[in-house]
Amino acid sequence: MRMLVTGGAGFVGANLIKRLLKDGHEVVSVDNYSTGKRENHQEGCQYHDFDLSYGFKYKVFDDEYDVIFHMAALARIQPSIKNPHKTIFNNFVSTLNILEYARQKNIGFIYAGSSSFHHGLYGSPYAWSKFSGEELCKLYSSVYDVPTSICRFYNVYGPHQVEEGTWATIIGKFENQFRNNKPLTIVGDGEQRRDFTHIDDIVDGLIRISRAMQGEVDMRYAGEVFELGKGKNYSINEVADMFGKDYPRVNLPVQQGEYDRTLADYSLAQDMLDWTPSVDLSTYIKSVVGE
């Protein structure tokens, strides 16, 4: 089958494309490289460099696709607070544009949502912008019968994660600091808890949804929401301890828009997709520190 992945040069997109190619699919990526990296390119994928927020009147959209995976977004809470217009414009308009393309071509559409939904839609422009994408999916399914599915990701980590700068993930940042013998930087008191989910489990969930959309089960998802998380959370201090209870760490000031706890309920994904996350964070970090 032929798959279109937006944000294909990013963290989730790169791992998803690797799996799709392994499964024998033809894959096309669209990315504006604002956070994606060319070193994430996978051999065998066709890559295109442009911004979806400016429409879909590009040659790549002359072709037909079986499923669209919309992974592209400006992520993270803090950058969105500093530049709300950029985040909202990019995340809302690009989702609207690619959904409109899916409507015109009648293509199944899988959307990367966010666990920030549960922690105050008006707590940050990022949280609101990602929720607005969910609502667009439901609208296009309701009015135009576009098969859509929403996947809320929980603190994803693993290969190709961002390790430095504004868009770094918690685990990516810690890995980079550990590898370079620098103290782990912890925001606040470190007692906030996060549900960390390995990228392989996230990709497995996305693949299962795409298969269901292609008829492996008798279902056309209409704005169904799947929580893709481990269902177990750790405090940031507990995560730091996994790198070594005596490993140096530094506490930073609390940041606006952050929340105290994430914890996924993946029972719907388990019931409908037979999806169960398998990778444990502590096992992963042991492989990083060499235990």
Residue pairs with C-beta under 8 A, 6 or more apart in sequence:
1 25
1 26
1 66
1 67
1 214
2 25
2 26
2 27
2 28
2 63
2 64
2 65
2 66
3 20
3 25
3 26
3 27
3 28
3 65
3 66
3 67
3 68
3 69
3 210
4 27
4 28
4 29
4 30
4 60
4 65
4 67
4 68
4 69
4 107
5 13
5 16
5 17
5 20
5 27
5 28
5 29
5 30
5 68
5 69
5 71
6 13
6 29
6 30
6 31
6 52
6 68
6 69
6 70
6 71
6 72
6 94
6 98
7 13
7 29
7 30
7 31
7 36
7 70
7 71
7 72
7 73
7 112
8 14
8 16
8 17
8 27
8 28
8 29
8 30
8 31
8 36
8 45
8 47
8 71
9 29
9 31
9 33
9 36
9 37
9 38
9 40
9 41
9 47
10 31
10 35
10 36
10 37
10 40
10 71
10 72
10 160
11 40
11 156
11 160
11 161
11 162
11 169
11 199
12 71
12 112
12 153
12 156
12 199
12 202
12 203
13 29
13 31
13 36
13 40
13 69
13 71
13 72
14 40
14 41
14 42
14 159
14 160
15 158
15 159
15 160
15 199
15 200
15 202
15 203
16 69
16 71
16 203
16 206
17 27
17 29
17 42
17 45
18 42
19 203
19 207
20 27
20 207
21 27
21 42
21 43
21 44
21 45
23 207
27 42
27 44
27 45
27 46
28 45
28 46
28 48
28 60
28 63
28 65
29 45
29 46
29 47
29 48
30 48
30 50
30 52
30 60
30 72
31 47
31 48
31 49
31 72
32 49
32 50
32 51
32 52
32 72
33 49
34 74
34 90
35 74
35 75
35 162
35 167
40 160
41 47
46 60
48 58
48 60
50 58
51 90
51 94
52 72
52 93
52 94
52 97
52 98
53 89
53 90
53 93
53 94
53 97
55 97
56 97
56 98
56 100
56 101
61 101
64 105
64 107
65 105
65 107
66 107
66 108
66 214
67 107
67 108
67 109
67 110
67 210
67 213
67 214
68 98
68 101
68 102
68 107
68 108
68 109
68 110
69 110
69 112
69 206
69 210
70 95
70 98
70 99
70 109
70 110
70 111
70 112
70 133
71 112
72 94
73 90
73 91
73 94
73 112
73 129
73 130
73 133
74 80
74 86
74 87
74 90
74 91
74 126
74 129
75 126
75 167
76 126
76 166
76 167
77 116
77 123
77 124
77 126
77 127
77 255
77 257
77 258
78 166
78 255
78 256
78 257
79 87
79 126
79 166
79 167
80 87
80 88
80 124
80 125
80 126
80 129
80 257
81 124
81 125
81 126
81 256
81 257
84 125
87 125
87 126
87 129
88 125
88 128
88 129
88 132
90 129
91 126
91 129
91 130
91 132
91 133
92 129
92 132
92 133
92 136
95 111
95 132
95 133
95 136
95 137
96 136
98 109
99 109
99 136
99 137
99 140
99 146
99 148
101 107
102 108
102 109
102 140
102 146
102 148
103 140
103 144
103 146
106 146
107 146
108 146
108 147
108 148
108 149
108 210
108 213
108 214
108 220
108 221
109 137
109 140
109 146
109 147
109 148
109 149
110 148
110 149
110 151
110 206
110 209
110 210
110 213
111 133
111 134
111 137
111 148
111 149
111 150
111 151
112 151
112 153
113 130
113 131
113 133
113 134
113 150
113 151
113 152
113 153
113 225
114 126
114 127
114 130
114 131
114 152
114 153
115 152
115 153
115 154
115 155
115 195
115 227
115 229
115 262
115 264
116 123
116 124
116 126
116 127
116 130
116 131
116 259
117 127
117 130
117 131
117 134
117 152
118 262
119 127
119 259
119 262
120 127
120 259
121 127
121 128
121 131
122 128
123 257
123 259
124 256
124 257
126 257
127 257
134 150
134 223
134 225
137 146
137 148
137 149
137 150
137 223
138 148
138 222
138 223
140 146
140 148
141 147
141 148
141 221
141 222
141 223
142 222
142 223
145 220
145 222
147 213
147 220
147 221
147 222
148 221
148 222
148 223
148 224
149 209
149 213
149 221
149 223
149 224
149 226
150 223
150 224
150 225
150 226
151 202
151 205
151 206
151 209
151 226
151 228
152 225
152 226
152 227
152 228
152 229
152 264
153 197
153 202
153 228
153 229
154 194
154 195
154 196
154 197
154 227
154 228
154 229
154 230
154 262
154 264
155 169
155 170
155 171
155 194
155 195
155 196
155 197
155 229
155 262
156 169
156 196
156 197
156 198
156 199
156 202
157 169
157 170
157 171
157 172
157 196
157 197
157 198
157 199
157 281
157 284
158 198
158 199
158 200
158 279
158 284
159 199
160 199
161 169
161 171
161 172
161 175
161 199
162 168
162 169
162 172
163 169
163 172
163 173
163 175
163 176
164 172
164 173
164 176
168 176
170 194
170 196
170 236
170 239
171 196
171 239
171 281
171 284
171 285
173 185
174 184
174 239
174 240
174 243
175 288
176 182
177 183
177 184
177 185
178 184
178 243
178 247
178 288
178 289
183 247
183 248
183 249
183 250
184 240
184 243
184 247
184 248
184 249
184 250
185 249
185 250
185 251
185 252
186 236
186 237
186 240
186 249
186 250
186 251
186 252
187 236
187 251
187 252
187 253
187 254
187 255
187 258
188 251
188 252
188 253
188 254
188 255
188 258
189 237
189 251
190 235
190 236
190 237
190 240
190 249
190 251
191 235
191 236
191 237
192 235
192 236
192 258
192 259
192 260
192 261
193 233
193 234
193 235
193 236
193 260
193 261
193 262
193 263
194 233
194 234
194 236
194 239
194 261
194 262
195 229
195 230
195 231
195 232
195 233
195 262
195 263
195 264
196 230
196 233
196 234
196 239
196 281
197 228
197 229
197 230
197 264
197 277
198 230
198 277
198 279
198 281
198 284
200 278
200 279
201 228
201 230
201 277
201 278
201 279
202 228
204 275
205 226
205 228
205 269
205 273
205 275
208 269
208 273
208 274
208 275
209 221
209 226
209 273
212 219
212 221
212 272
212 273
213 219
213 220
213 221
217 272
219 272
224 268
224 272
225 268
226 266
226 268
226 269
226 272
226 273
226 275
227 264
227 265
227 266
227 268
227 269
228 264
228 266
228 269
228 275
228 277
229 262
229 263
229 264
229 265
229 266
229 277
230 264
230 277
230 280
230 281
231 263
231 264
231 265
231 266
231 277
232 263
233 261
233 262
233 263
234 281
239 281
239 285
240 247
240 249
242 281
242 282
242 285
242 286
242 289
243 285
243 288
243 289
244 289
266 275
266 276
266 277
269 275
270 276
